[in-house]
């Protein structure tokens, strides 16, 4: 009895090469960080997206979880990653993968900025960032400081949109 091996589908000429140059992309300020979307879900047929992240000292999102995989590749600096309540230090050259649905958080506890790439699979998180963030000038430009009333409105917006993007904000990671 012979088992036929699966065949690779033909090339899809409707999909094109994606070449990005960081200075030509929009930069998004969010939670004190700056995110640059380098590859979108539209460019990968929804398979994944890539986000270049600049996390200043003290930066990083609150504890959260979502139903997609998230991989971080730290290029510069070091950060603290909390995964299911366990804290780890992640340094330049390290890669971590957060399984779908797992509670987590990353936080820059150092005195220098962190630069990392974030790969979300499947794509979609980049649209959440576009919808809740604000445009900034460069990949290292921090978002504007929000007054307490503006901060409260921002938090309300994030809470309202999080379910649309399969994300849940948590109190502890």
ABEGO torsion letter per residue (X at the ends): XBBBBBBBBBBBAABBBBBBBAAABBBBBBGGBBBBBABBAAAAGGABBBBBBBBBBGBEBBBBBBABBBBBBBABEBBBBBBGGBBBBBBBGBBBBBBBGBBBBBBBABABBBBBBBBBOBBGAAAAAAAABBBBABAABBBBBBBAAAAAAAAAAAAAAAAAAGBBBBABX
